[in-house]
């Protein structure tokens, strides 16, 4: 959808639901990892290897979650454009699609 393809409202809703579910899963996993890291830091008997593994995992999850949030924001913006285009008459709808395609081509470079 981000590359200018036409979609239905049902497809938009499904994509949002899947994206939000993925975001919740990643957020939960990051929260769990950060809690584990805090617990390990408080436990004098925990190993450096366990601490390092928890830090690595948290550092892996953060950029993934940030990227997902960025994609979701772009998706929401694109969805608004699609929905607006459904309300426009034919020529205006075509102009909006062409405007987005030109922006997409410019941003893809």
C-alpha positions in Angstrom: 0.0 0.0 0.0 2.9 2.4 0.7 3.9 2.1 -2.9 0.7 3.5 -4.3 -1.3 0.4 -4.9 -5.1 0.6 -4.7 -6.6 -1.2 -1.7 -10.0 -1.7 -0.2 -11.2 -0.6 3.2 -11.2 -4.2 4.4 -7.6 -4.6 3.3 -6.7 -1.4 5.1 -8.4 -2.6 8.3 -6.7 -6.0 8.1 -3.3 -4.4 7.6 -3.8 -2.0 10.6 -4.9 -4.9 12.8 -1.9 -7.0 11.9 0.5 -4.0 12.3 -1.0 -3.1 15.7 -0.7 -6.8 16.8 2.9 -6.9 15.8 3.5 -3.6 17.6 1.9 -5.0 20.8 4.0 -8.2 20.6 7.3 -6.3 20.1 6.4 -3.8 22.8 5.6 -6.6 25.2 8.8 -8.4 24.3 10.9 -5.3 24.8 9.2 -4.6 28.2 9.8 -8.2 29.3 13.5 -8.0 28.2 13.9 -4.7 30.1 12.4 -6.2 33.2 14.7 -9.2 32.9 17.6 -6.8 32.6 16.5 -4.9 35.7 16.1 -8.2 37.6 19.5 -9.4 36.5 21.1 -6.1 37.5 19.7 -6.4 41.0 20.8 -10.1 41.4 24.4 -10.2 42.6 24.6 -13.8 41.4 23.6 -13.2 37.8 26.3 -13.6 35.2 27.8 -11.0 32.9 26.8 -13.3 30.0 23.1 -13.2 31.0 23.3 -9.4 31.4 25.0 -9.0 28.0 22.4 -11.2 26.3 19.5 -9.2 27.8 21.2 -5.9 26.7 21.7 -7.3 23.2 18.1 -8.4 22.9 16.8 -5.0 24.1 19.1 -3.3 21.6 17.8 -5.5 18.8 14.2 -4.9 19.7 14.3 -1.1 20.0 15.1 -0.3 16.4 12.6 -2.9 15.1 9.9 -1.3 17.2 10.9 2.2 16.1 10.8 1.2 12.4 7.4 -0.4 12.9 6.1 2.8 14.4 7.5 4.8 11.5 5.9 2.4 9.0 2.6 2.6 10.9 2.7 6.4 10.8 3.3 6.3 7.0 0.6 3.8 6.6 -1.9 5.9 8.5 -1.0 8.9 6.3 -1.4 6.9 3.2 -4.7 5.4 4.4 -6.1 9.0 4.9 -5.1 9.8 1.3 -6.8 6.7 0.0 -9.9 7.3 2.0 -10.0 10.9 0.8 -9.5 9.8 -2.8 -12.6 7.6 -2.5 -14.7 10.7 -1.9 -13.3 12.7 -4.7 -14.7 12.8 -8.3 -12.7 10.9 -10.9 -10.3 13.5 -12.2 -9.4 14.8 -8.7 -8.9 11.2 -7.6 -6.5 10.6 -10.5 -4.6 13.9 -9.6 -4.2 12.8 -6.0 -2.9 9.4 -7.1 -0.5 10.9 -9.5 0.7 13.4 -6.8 1.4 10.6 -4.4 3.2 8.5 -7.1 5.5 11.4 -7.9 6.2 11.9 -4.2 6.9 8.2 -3.7 9.3 8.2 -6.7 11.1 11.2 -5.3 11.4 9.7 -1.8 12.5 6.3 -3.1 15.7 7.7 -4.6 
